[in-house]
Amino acid sequence: MKRLLIQIISVTLLVITTISFTYSQEPYYSQYYNMPTYYNPAMTGLNTGLYLRMMYRNQWPQYSDDLKSYGFSADVAERFMPGAGGIGLIFDTNKEGKGFIKRTMVGVQSSVRIKIRRHLISQLGFTLGYVQKQVDAGDFIWSDQLDDKHGLLYPNSSFAGLTEKKISYPDIALGLVLNYEKKNLRSNYGFAVHHVTKPNESFSNLEIKLSRKYIVHTDFVISQISNPKKGFKFNPGVLYEYMTGFHTFTLGANVSKSVLYLGIWYRNKQSQIYNYQSLVLLSGINIPMVNKYSRLKLMYSYDISVTQMAGNGGAHEITLRFEFDEIHLFKSKSSFADDYPVIYDPSIF
């Protein structure tokens, strides 16, 4: 009876831990603007041409938790099909819960473009993803492996543990974005809902549904009036995320001049019992490739903790972007393209 009670307590602790992972370990990037379709699928194909983005994040490297995230997205704009915004692919993987849980997601994305006025358009988009989560239970220690005097004494446990060590499920995200562009100003206003169907991600026979995540964001690209092509560009932005009691604010700005980028951002993630604040410093370079319609961007940012988490090593994040303004999958001489103007000489931040 005592042994059964210990096993029940072990299962309860495992479930509570899993729930904690679900709430607090949702993958995120400080350079959210460099992975826009990850946060809002309506951003798919918003800019003309083909965009490839690769991201790497190492969270708190001085700890042994192995909290690393990798992301990739590719989207291409299509203006030669009726109502088309763009199509894309997305992939991300990360480790959660001190590295015990590995999460991988791959998905397809698409958007529909609706012209409202000459300088104002809207896009509706979705992500249809497939998620796999896997538990590395090799380092787990169960109660019947412990001895009152000697600690970890028994190499094996009779406790069956998890029902499944690998689970998978479909995941859906929906989004909306409004884009305004005129002369030296470009702005975006977006809203997205992730985990629309609230999939069950339990590793046991219990039902533990993934809560919906809500995102609101806006950003502006303001070009120097006297020299909009080669002068200063100022790019302020705000991202707000809400998921199961956690409120996350990211706000700041990037500035570009010629081929250089500098930025400073503030990030605050909080709940009733948790408050983590960081200052994010960014630098980058814009490298022209074949012509003015293609470029490579390399950006690096470092998170500095401004709360009582001394010695955590901050967080390192690296982004590599390839942008090709004149690449399309489909091309037609029909009148559809006239409804969705293509900017052949874009002012890209």
C-alpha positions in Angstrom: 0.0 0.0 0.0 2.8 2.4 0.9 4.5 1.6 -2.4 1.3 2.3 -4.3 0.9 5.6 -2.5 4.5 6.6 -3.5 3.8 5.7 -7.1 0.6 7.8 -7.1 2.6 10.8 -5.7 5.2 10.3 -8.4 2.6 10.4 -11.1 1.0 13.5 -9.6 4.4 15.3 -9.5 5.1 14.3 -13.1 1.7 15.7 -14.3 2.3 18.9 -12.4 5.7 19.3 -13.9 4.4 18.6 -17.4 1.7 21.3 -17.0 4.4 23.7 -15.8 6.4 23.0 -19.0 3.3 23.6 -21.1 2.7 27.0 -19.5 6.2 28.4 -19.3 8.3 26.8 -22.1 6.4 28.1 -25.2 9.3 28.7 -27.7 10.0 32.4 -28.4 12.5 34.6 -30.0 13.7 38.1 -29.0 14.1 38.9 -32.7 10.5 38.2 -33.3 10.4 40.6 -36.3 12.9 38.3 -38.0 10.5 35.3 -37.8 7.2 37.1 -38.5 5.3 34.1 -39.9 6.1 32.1 -36.7 4.1 34.6 -34.7 1.4 35.5 -37.3 0.7 33.3 -40.4 -1.0 36.3 -42.0 2.5 37.7 -42.6 3.1 35.0 -45.2 3.9 36.6 -48.5 3.3 40.2 -47.2 6.5 41.4 -48.9 7.1 40.7 -52.5 9.5 37.9 -53.5 11.0 35.0 -51.6 12.2 35.2 -48.0 14.3 32.5 -46.2 14.9 32.9 -42.5 17.0 30.8 -40.1 17.2 31.4 -36.4 19.1 30.0 -33.4 18.6 30.9 -29.8 20.6 29.7 -26.7 18.7 30.6 -23.6 20.8 30.9 -20.3 23.9 29.1 -21.6 25.6 29.1 -18.2 22.9 26.8 -16.9 22.8 23.1 -17.7 19.2 23.1 -18.9 20.1 23.0 -22.6 17.4 25.4 -23.6 18.1 25.9 -27.3 15.7 26.7 -30.1 16.1 26.5 -33.9 13.7 28.0 -36.4 13.4 28.1 -40.2 10.7 29.7 -42.4 10.3 30.3 -46.1 7.6 32.2 -47.8 7.0 33.5 -51.2 4.5 36.2 -52.3 2.1 35.5 -55.1 0.3 38.4 -56.8 -0.7 36.7 -60.1 -3.4 34.5 -58.6 -6.8 35.9 -57.6 -6.8 36.8 -53.9 -3.4 35.2 -53.3 -1.1 36.6 -50.6 1.6 33.9 -50.3 2.5 30.4 -49.4 5.2 29.2 -47.0 6.8 26.5 -44.9 7.9 26.7 -41.3 9.9 24.5 -38.9 11.1 24.9 -35.3 12.5 22.7 -32.6 13.5 23.3 -29.1 14.1 21.6 -25.8 12.0 22.1 -22.7 12.1 21.2 -19.0 15.8 21.0 -18.5 16.2 19.3 -21.8 14.0 16.3 -20.9 11.3 17.2 -23.5 12.1 17.8 -27.1 9.5 19.6 -29.3 9.5 19.7 -33.1 7.0 21.4 -35.4 6.7 21.5 -39.1 3.9 23.2 -41.0 2.6 24.8 -44.2 1.3 28.3 -44.3 -0.9 30.3 -46.7 -2.5 33.7 -46.8 -5.2 35.5 -48.7 -4.7 39.2 -49.7 -7.6 41.7 -49.7 -7.1 45.2 -51.0 -9.0 47.8 -48.9 -7.7 51.0 -50.4 -4.8 52.1 -52.6 -2.3 52.2 -49.8 -4.0 49.8 -47.4 -4.3 46.0 -47.7 -5.2 43.2 -45.4 -4.1 39.6 -45.3 -5.7 36.5 -43.6 -3.4 33.6 -43.0 -3.2 30.2 -41.4 -0.6 27.6 -40.3 -1.4 23.9 -40.4 1.3 22.3 -38.4 2.3 18.9 -37.2 3.9 18.7 -33.7 5.9 15.9 -32.1 7.1 15.9 -28.5 9.4 13.3 -27.1 10.4 12.6 -23.5 13.9 11.5 -22.6 13.1 9.5 -19.6 16.6 8.0 -19.2 17.6 10.5 -16.6 14.4 10.3 -14.6 14.7 9.0 -11.0 11.6 7.3 -9.5 10.8 7.0 -5.8 11.4 3.2 -5.7 15.0 3.7 -6.8 15.8 5.7 -3.6 17.0 4.4 -0.3 16.3 6.2 3.0 20.0 6.2 3.9 22.0 5.8 0.7 19.9 7.9 -1.7 20.0 6.6 -5.3 20.6 2.9 -4.7 18.6 0.9 -7.3 19.4 1.2 -11.0 16.0 0.2 -12.2 12.4 1.1 -11.3 9.3 -1.1 -11.3 7.2 2.0 -12.0 5.8 2.0 -15.6 6.1 5.8 -15.7 4.8 7.4 -18.8 2.2 5.8 -21.0 3.9 7.3 -24.1 7.4 8.7 -24.6 6.5 10.3 -27.9 3.3 12.0 -28.9 2.2 13.9 -32.0 -0.8 16.1 -32.9 -1.9 18.6 -35.5 -1.8 22.3 -34.5 -3.5 25.3 -36.2 -2.8 29.0 -36.0 -4.9 31.8 -37.6 -3.9 35.4 -38.2 -4.9 38.8 -39.6 -2.7 41.7 -40.6 -3.3 45.2 -41.9 -0.5 46.8 -44.0 -0.3 50.5 -44.8 2.4 51.9 -47.0 2.8 55.4 -48.4 5.9 57.5 -49.2 8.3 57.2 -46.3 6.0 55.2 -43.9 5.2 51.6 -43.7 3.2 50.0 -40.9 1.7 46.7 -39.9 -1.0 45.9 -37.4 -1.6 42.2 -36.6 -3.5 39.7 -34.5 -3.1 35.9 -34.3 -4.4 32.9 -32.3 -2.2 29.8 -31.9 -3.3 26.3 -30.8 -6.8 27.0 -32.0 -8.0 23.4 -31.4 -6.3 23.2 -28.0 -4.7 19.8 -28.7 -4.1 17.2 -26.0 -0.3 16.9 -25.3 -0.4 14.6 -22.3 2.2 11.8 -22.1 -0.1 9.8 -19.8 -3.7 8.7 -20.1 -4.8 12.1 -18.6 -6.0 14.9 -20.8 -3.8 18.0 -20.7 -4.8 20.5 -23.4 -2.5 23.1 -24.8 -3.9 26.5 -24.1 -4.5 29.0 -26.8 -1.9 31.8 -27.3 -3.0 35.2 -28.4 -0.7 37.7 -30.1 -1.1 41.4 -30.9 1.7 43.3 -32.7 2.4 46.4 -34.6 5.5 47.9 -36.2 6.5 50.9 -38.3 9.3 51.5 -40.8 10.0 55.3 -41.1 12.4 56.3 -43.8 14.4 59.5 -43.9 12.4 61.9 -46.0 15.4 63.6 -47.7 16.9 60.3 -48.7 14.4 57.4 -48.3 16.6 54.8 -50.1 20.0 55.3 -48.5 19.3 57.4 -45.4 18.3 56.4 -41.9 15.4 54.0 -41.3 13.7 53.8 -38.0 11.8 50.6 -37.1 9.9 50.7 -33.7 7.6 47.8 -32.8 5.6 46.2 -30.1 4.6 42.5 -29.5 2.2 41.3 -26.9 1.6 37.6 -26.1 -0.8 36.1 -23.7 -1.0 32.4 -22.8 -2.5 30.8 -19.6 -1.9 33.7 -17.3 1.5 34.7 -18.7 1.7 38.2 -20.2 4.7 39.0 -22.4 5.6 42.4 -23.7 8.4 43.1 -26.2 8.9 46.7 -27.3 11.8 48.6 -28.8 13.3 49.7 -32.1 15.9 49.0 -34.7 17.8 51.6 -36.7 19.5 51.1 -40.1 22.0 53.2 -42.0 23.6 52.0 -45.2 24.4 48.3 -44.5 24.4 48.4 -40.6 21.7 47.7 -38.1 21.5 48.6 -34.4 18.6 47.9 -32.0 17.5 48.0 -28.4 14.5 46.1 -27.0 12.8 45.5 -23.7 11.1 42.2 -22.9 8.9 41.5 -19.8 7.4 38.1 -19.2 5.2 38.0 -16.1 2.4 36.2 -14.3 1.1 36.3 -10.7 4.2 34.5 -9.4 6.8 35.0 -12.2 8.4 38.2 -13.5 11.4 38.0 -15.9 12.7 41.2 -17.5 15.5 41.6 -20.1 17.1 44.2 -22.2 17.9 43.0 -25.7 20.8 44.6 -27.7 21.1 43.9 -31.4 23.6 44.5 -34.2 23.5 43.4 -37.8 24.7 43.8 -41.4 22.9 43.9 -44.7 25.0 42.4 -47.5 23.8 43.0 -51.1 24.1 39.9 -53.3 23.4 39.7 -57.1 21.6 43.1 -57.4 19.6 45.6 -55.4 16.6 43.1 -55.4 18.5 40.5 -53.4 20.3 40.7 -50.1 21.6 38.7 -47.1 21.0 39.9 -43.6 22.9 38.7 -40.5 21.8 39.8 -37.1 22.9 39.0 -33.6 21.2 39.9 -30.3 22.0 39.4 -26.6 19.5 39.3 -23.8 20.7 41.0 -20.5 18.6 40.1 -17.5 17.5 43.0 -15.4 15.9 40.9 -12.7 17.4 38.9 -9.9 18.8 36.1 -12.1 22.5 36.8 -11.8 24.9 34.5 -13.6 22.4 33.1 -16.0 24.5 34.0 -19.1 21.6 35.9 -20.7 20.6 34.6 -24.1 22.3 34.6 -27.5 20.3 34.8 -30.7 21.5 34.7 -34.3 19.4 35.3 -37.5 20.3 34.7 -41.1 17.9 36.0 -43.8 18.0 35.7 -47.6 15.6 38.0 -49.5 14.9 37.9 -53.2 12.3 40.5 -54.3 11.7 39.3 -57.8 11.2 35.6 -57.3 7.6 34.2 -57.9 6.3 30.6 -58.3 3.6 31.7 -60.7 3.4 34.5 -63.2 0.6 35.6 -65.5 -0.4 38.5 -67.6 -3.9 38.5 -66.4 -5.6 41.4 -64.7 -5.4 39.8 -61.3 -1.9 41.3 -60.7 -3.2 44.9 -61.3 -5.3 44.6 -58.1 -2.3 43.9 -56.0 0.5 46.3 -56.8 4.0 44.8 -56.9 6.7 47.1 -55.6 9.6 46.5 -57.9 11.9 49.0 -56.1 10.9 48.4 -52.5 12.1 50.3 -49.4 13.1 47.3 -47.3 14.2 47.6 -43.7 
